[in-house]
Amino acid sequence: MSERKPLTPEEISAIVDGFDPIDTAQMELLAKLPPGKRIIPMLQATEMVRAGLRGAFRKKFPELSRPEINMKILEYLTYMDNNYERI
């Protein structure tokens, strides 16, 4: 079996067309964190997406209460089935 050399960030970026280059400094910082803390940036990003959707749904459905808007967001994220136009 031959030894494989790891791909460089530039090689990976060339393979995965359309993505930004890998931020190796950020990856090294995350790798040093315990698993419980590595997930925090992902949780923050998903909360930002939900907040954006909440604002968009509030504009689209001004008559709905916050719990009703939250249910629409849950439905949108769960099914992603063209019931709603992309916002």
HELIX and SHEET records of a PDB file:
HELIX    1   1 PRO A    9  ILE A   15  1                                   7    
HELIX    2   2 THR A   24  LYS A   32  1                                   9    
HELIX    3   3 PRO A   35  ARG A   38  1                                   4    
HELIX    4   4 ILE A   40  LYS A   60  1                                  21    
HELIX    5   5 ARG A   66  TYR A   79  1                                  14    
END                                                                             
